[in-house]
Amino acid sequence: MMDISAADTTKYAYHRAVFYPGFQKQFITDAAKNLKMSLRKLADHYSISSGFSYSAWKKFKREELLLPMRAVVTLCGAAGLDLGNVLLNIRELRDRNWGSIKGGKLGIRAVLDKYGESELQRRRINGANQQRGMWLARLIKKPPVDVELAEFIGVHLGDGTMTQNFLRITGDARYDSPYLSNYVSTLVSKLFAMPTKLYVDRNTLNVRVASRALCRYMVKRWGIPYGDKIRNRVTIPKTIVESKDLFLACVRGLVDTDGSISKDGSTISIRLHSSNPSLLESLVEGIKTHKLNFFSFVYEQSIGTHSLSKIENYFRTVGSSNLKHVVKFNEWHSRKKFVRTREVLDYFESYKVTPLPFYIKNSEGIMGPWSSG
């Protein structure tokens, strides 16, 4: 029996699963049944993200090809199958290139015998050049259109970068670490069943997902183009603007990344700064559509408020998932103490158990690290 736990599956995402005879077919059959899909519909549903055609899925079901572990994990999540039980039916894992390695050794021997070492070296150089820059499409779980997905889209519209090969969310490594490394990274993995990579470049913390499939999904499903968001005049997707719940979640993602809470005279202000007028226009459109009352000014490239009652309304209806913003607001609102950005690090430990997203319960009750609910 293979010695692997469900927690290890990300590590082996690109390995091939060797099921005991008959169990791979049964797994695909059960997944399609739970999803209420025919094999063709299942193949069509995952073809963009997985890169596997219908004919490949037929071979998977006939057990002529080995399923990648990433497909096993994604189908379990989408179809509601217990991953732990499925792992019991897998005998071993093989490196994703095991077939190529086996065939390659035979090919190397044939080239050596026929052409000699110089030809073998030439082919190795050409092969390395062809491999450079190639990315294997990862199978992603297509999430339901809900508030978590809307919040992620807001996060990306705020501080995201996307090419054909990867999507990256960035923030300040000093003050946004709990938000990016815990909340955003977990949100991405939950939505798309994708591993994320965290790395620091100077003072910038990056959450990176290398997946052509995810990037194509953002383009095709949500109309968010590759490249510069300002030059491409990116807006909040219409589907999100039209739904109040989705719109509020998207605003939360935007403000948590591109917004700030600052001292403003004798009070505080909350504002979102964006150099993209199209994004601000779609934000104003959603606010008017749903008659929301938490921003009071639009000035050049900023939208926000310095009215405490409106800020309270913002944290009652929109909330925040960024602990940096939570600390600043809650300390001011409950203790009339303004916490500067450089001071928030001193508060993270006491706020670490705060449920996220954070909301105030009503005009009096504040949900904080010292409260009971």
C-alpha positions in Angstrom: 0.0 0.0 0.0 1.2 3.5 -0.9 2.4 5.6 2.1 0.9 9.0 1.4 -1.6 11.2 3.3 -4.1 13.6 1.9 -1.9 16.4 3.2 1.0 15.3 1.0 -0.9 15.5 -2.3 0.3 19.0 -3.2 3.9 17.8 -3.1 3.0 15.0 -5.6 0.6 17.0 -7.8 2.5 16.1 -11.0 3.1 12.5 -10.2 1.0 9.8 -11.8 -1.3 7.7 -9.7 -1.1 3.9 -10.2 -4.4 2.6 -9.0 -5.0 -1.1 -8.2 -6.7 -2.7 -11.2 -10.2 -1.5 -11.8 -10.1 1.3 -9.2 -9.2 4.1 -11.6 -12.2 3.3 -13.8 -14.4 3.2 -10.7 -13.0 6.5 -9.4 -13.8 8.3 -12.7 -17.2 6.7 -12.9 -18.1 7.7 -9.3 -16.8 11.3 -9.9 -18.9 11.7 -13.1 -21.9 10.2 -11.3 -21.7 12.6 -8.4 -21.2 15.5 -10.7 -24.1 14.3 -12.8 -22.0 14.5 -15.9 -21.3 12.1 -18.7 -17.6 11.4 -19.4 -17.7 13.7 -22.4 -19.3 16.5 -20.3 -16.7 16.0 -17.6 -13.9 16.1 -20.2 -15.3 19.3 -21.7 -15.7 20.9 -18.3 -12.0 20.3 -17.4 -10.4 20.5 -20.9 -9.4 24.1 -20.7 -7.8 23.8 -17.3 -6.3 20.3 -17.6 -5.2 20.2 -21.2 -6.6 16.7 -21.5 -9.0 15.9 -24.4 -12.0 13.7 -24.4 -10.0 10.9 -26.0 -7.4 11.2 -23.1 -10.2 10.9 -20.5 -11.5 7.8 -22.3 -8.1 6.3 -22.0 -8.0 7.3 -18.3 -11.3 5.5 -17.8 -10.1 2.4 -19.7 -6.9 2.6 -17.5 -4.7 2.9 -20.5 -3.2 6.1 -19.1 -2.3 7.0 -15.5 -4.2 9.9 -13.9 -2.1 12.8 -12.5 -2.5 13.3 -8.8 -3.7 16.8 -9.4 -6.7 15.4 -11.3 -7.4 13.0 -8.5 -7.4 15.8 -5.9 -9.5 18.1 -8.0 -12.1 15.5 -8.9 -12.4 14.5 -5.3 -13.0 18.1 -4.2 -15.5 18.8 -7.1 -17.4 15.5 -6.7 -17.4 15.3 -2.9 -15.4 12.1 -2.8 -13.3 11.3 0.3 -9.6 11.8 -0.8 -8.4 9.6 2.0 -10.5 6.6 0.8 -9.4 7.1 -2.8 -5.7 7.1 -1.7 -6.2 3.7 -0.3 -6.9 2.4 -3.8 -3.6 3.8 -5.2 -0.7 1.4 -5.2 2.1 3.8 -6.0 3.0 7.1 -7.5 5.3 7.5 -10.5 7.3 10.6 -11.6 5.3 12.5 -14.2 8.1 11.8 -16.7 8.4 8.1 -16.0 7.3 7.1 -19.5 9.6 9.6 -21.1 12.6 8.5 -18.9 12.0 4.9 -19.9 11.7 5.6 -23.6 14.5 8.2 -23.4 17.1 5.7 -22.2 16.3 3.5 -25.1 16.5 6.4 -27.5 19.9 7.6 -26.1 21.4 4.1 -26.7 20.0 4.1 -30.2 21.5 7.5 -31.1 24.9 6.6 -29.6 25.0 3.4 -31.5 24.1 5.0 -34.8 25.6 8.5 -34.7 28.0 8.8 -31.8 28.5 11.2 -28.9 28.6 14.4 -30.9 25.1 14.0 -32.3 23.8 13.0 -28.9 25.2 16.3 -27.4 23.7 18.4 -30.3 20.2 16.9 -29.7 20.5 17.5 -25.9 21.2 21.2 -26.5 18.3 21.6 -29.0 16.0 19.8 -26.6 16.9 22.1 -23.7 16.2 25.1 -25.9 12.8 23.8 -26.8 11.9 23.1 -23.1 12.9 26.5 -21.9 9.8 28.6 -21.2 7.3 25.8 -21.5 4.6 25.4 -18.8 2.5 22.5 -18.0 -1.2 23.4 -17.6 -2.5 22.5 -14.2 -5.9 21.1 -13.6 -7.9 23.7 -11.5 -11.1 23.3 -9.7 -13.6 25.7 -11.2 -15.2 27.3 -8.1 -18.8 28.3 -7.7 -19.6 32.0 -8.2 -19.8 33.1 -4.6 -18.5 35.7 -2.2 -15.1 34.0 -1.8 -14.5 34.0 -5.5 -15.7 37.7 -5.7 -13.3 38.6 -2.9 -10.4 36.9 -4.7 -11.3 38.8 -7.9 -11.2 42.1 -5.9 -7.8 41.1 -4.5 -6.5 40.5 -8.0 -8.0 43.8 -9.3 -6.3 45.6 -6.4 -2.7 44.2 -6.3 -2.7 41.4 -8.8 -0.5 40.7 -11.8 -1.3 38.2 -14.5 0.5 36.8 -17.5 -0.3 33.8 -19.7 1.8 31.6 -17.3 1.2 32.9 -13.8 -0.9 35.0 -11.5 0.7 36.9 -8.6 -0.7 39.0 -5.7 1.7 41.3 -3.9 1.9 43.3 -0.7 4.2 44.7 1.9 6.2 41.9 3.4 6.4 43.7 6.8 2.7 44.6 7.3 0.7 42.4 4.9 2.2 39.1 5.8 -0.7 37.6 7.9 -3.1 38.7 5.1 -1.1 37.3 2.1 0.6 34.3 3.6 -2.4 33.1 5.6 -5.7 34.5 4.2 -5.0 35.0 0.5 -2.9 32.0 0.0 -5.5 29.8 1.7 -8.3 31.4 -0.3 -6.6 30.6 -3.6 -5.9 27.0 -2.6 -9.5 26.6 -1.5 -11.0 28.1 -4.6 -8.9 26.4 -7.3 -7.3 23.4 -5.5 -4.0 25.0 -6.5 -0.7 25.2 -4.5 0.7 28.7 -4.1 4.3 29.8 -3.8 5.2 32.5 -1.3 8.5 34.5 -1.7 9.9 37.8 -0.7 11.5 40.3 -3.1 13.1 43.1 -1.0 10.1 44.3 1.0 7.5 42.8 -1.3 5.7 39.6 -0.4 4.4 37.6 -3.3 1.7 35.0 -3.5 2.3 33.3 -6.9 0.4 30.6 -8.7 2.0 29.2 -11.9 -0.9 28.0 -13.9 -1.9 28.7 -17.5 -5.3 27.2 -16.7 -6.1 29.6 -13.9 -5.0 32.6 -16.0 -7.1 31.4 -18.9 -10.0 31.0 -16.6 -9.7 34.6 -15.4 -9.6 35.8 -19.0 -12.4 33.6 -20.5 -14.8 33.6 -17.5 -14.3 37.0 -16.1 -12.9 39.1 -18.9 -9.8 40.1 -17.0 -7.0 40.5 -19.5 -3.3 39.6 -19.2 -0.9 42.4 -18.6 -1.3 46.0 -17.4 -4.7 46.5 -15.8 -4.6 50.3 -16.2 -3.7 50.3 -19.9 -6.3 47.6 -20.5 -8.9 49.6 -18.5 -9.9 46.7 -16.3 -13.2 47.0 -14.5 -15.2 45.0 -11.9 -16.9 42.2 -13.9 -20.6 43.0 -14.6 -21.8 39.8 -12.9 -20.2 40.9 -9.7 -21.4 44.5 -9.9 -25.0 43.4 -10.4 -25.1 41.2 -7.2 -25.0 43.1 -3.9 -23.3 40.2 -2.0 -20.7 39.6 -4.6 -20.0 43.3 -5.0 -19.5 43.8 -1.3 -17.0 40.9 -1.2 -15.2 42.3 -4.3 -14.9 45.7 -2.6 -13.4 44.1 0.5 -10.7 42.5 -1.7 -10.0 45.8 -3.4 -9.7 47.9 -0.3 -7.7 45.2 1.6 -5.1 45.4 -1.1 -5.2 48.9 -2.6 -6.9 50.7 0.2 -5.7 52.4 3.4 -6.8 53.5 6.8 -5.1 56.7 7.9 -5.2 59.5 10.5 -7.4 62.3 9.2 -7.3 65.3 11.6 -9.0 64.2 14.7 -10.5 61.1 13.2 -9.5 58.4 10.7 -10.3 57.9 7.0 -10.6 54.9 4.7 -9.9 55.3 1.1 -9.0 53.4 -2.1 -6.5 54.8 -4.5 -6.4 53.6 -8.1 -4.8 54.9 -11.2 -7.4 53.1 -13.3 -10.4 55.4 -13.8 -12.4 52.5 -15.4 -12.1 50.5 -12.2 -13.2 53.5 -10.1 -16.2 54.1 -12.4 -17.3 50.4 -12.0 -16.9 50.8 -8.3 -19.1 53.9 -8.2 -21.6 52.1 -10.4 -22.0 49.3 -8.0 -22.3 51.6 -5.0 -25.1 53.5 -6.8 -26.8 50.4 -8.0 -27.1 49.0 -4.5 -27.6 52.3 -2.8 -24.7 51.7 -0.4 -23.7 54.3 2.1 -20.0 53.9 3.1 -18.1 56.2 0.9 -18.6 60.0 0.8 -16.1 61.3 -1.7 -14.6 60.6 -5.1 -11.6 62.8 -5.7 -9.2 62.3 -8.7 -7.8 58.8 -8.2 -9.3 58.2 -4.8 -12.6 57.1 -3.3 -13.4 56.9 0.4 -14.6 58.6 3.5 -13.5 60.3 6.7 -16.9 60.1 8.3 -16.8 57.7 11.3 -20.4 56.7 10.9 -19.7 55.7 7.2 -16.5 53.9 8.2 -18.6 52.0 10.8 -21.1 51.1 8.1 -18.2 49.9 5.9 -17.0 47.5 8.6 -20.6 46.4 9.2 -21.4 45.6 5.6 -18.1 45.1 3.8 -15.6 44.1 6.5 -11.9 43.4 6.1 -9.8 40.3 5.8 -6.5 42.2 6.2 -5.4 42.2 9.8 -3.5 45.5 9.2 -6.8 47.2 8.5 -8.6 45.4 11.3 -6.1 46.5 13.9 -6.2 50.1 12.8 -10.0 50.4 12.7 -10.7 48.4 15.8 -8.2 50.2 18.0 -9.5 53.5 16.9 -13.2 52.6 17.2 -13.0 50.8 20.6 -10.2 52.7 22.3 -9.8 55.9 20.3 -6.2 55.0 19.7 -4.6 55.5 16.3 -2.2 52.8 15.4 0.4 53.8 12.7 1.3 51.3 10.1 4.7 50.7 11.5 3.1 49.8 14.9 0.6 47.2 13.7 3.2 44.4 14.1 2.9 44.8 17.9 -0.8 43.9 17.6 -0.8 40.9 15.3 -0.3 38.4 18.1 -3.3 39.5 20.1 -5.4 39.7 16.9 -4.4 36.4 15.4 -7.6 34.6 16.6 -9.9 37.2 15.1 -12.4 35.6 12.7 -11.9 36.8 9.1 -13.5 38.5 7.3 -13.9 40.9 10.3 -17.1 42.8 10.8 -18.5 44.9 13.6 -21.7 43.4 14.9 -23.6 46.6 15.3 -23.1 50.2 16.2 -22.1 49.4 19.8 -20.7 45.8 19.7 -17.3 45.3 18.3 -15.9 41.9 17.4 -12.3 41.9 18.5 -9.6 39.7 20.0 -10.9 40.4 23.5 -14.6 39.9 22.7 -16.5 36.6 23.1 -18.0 36.3 19.6 
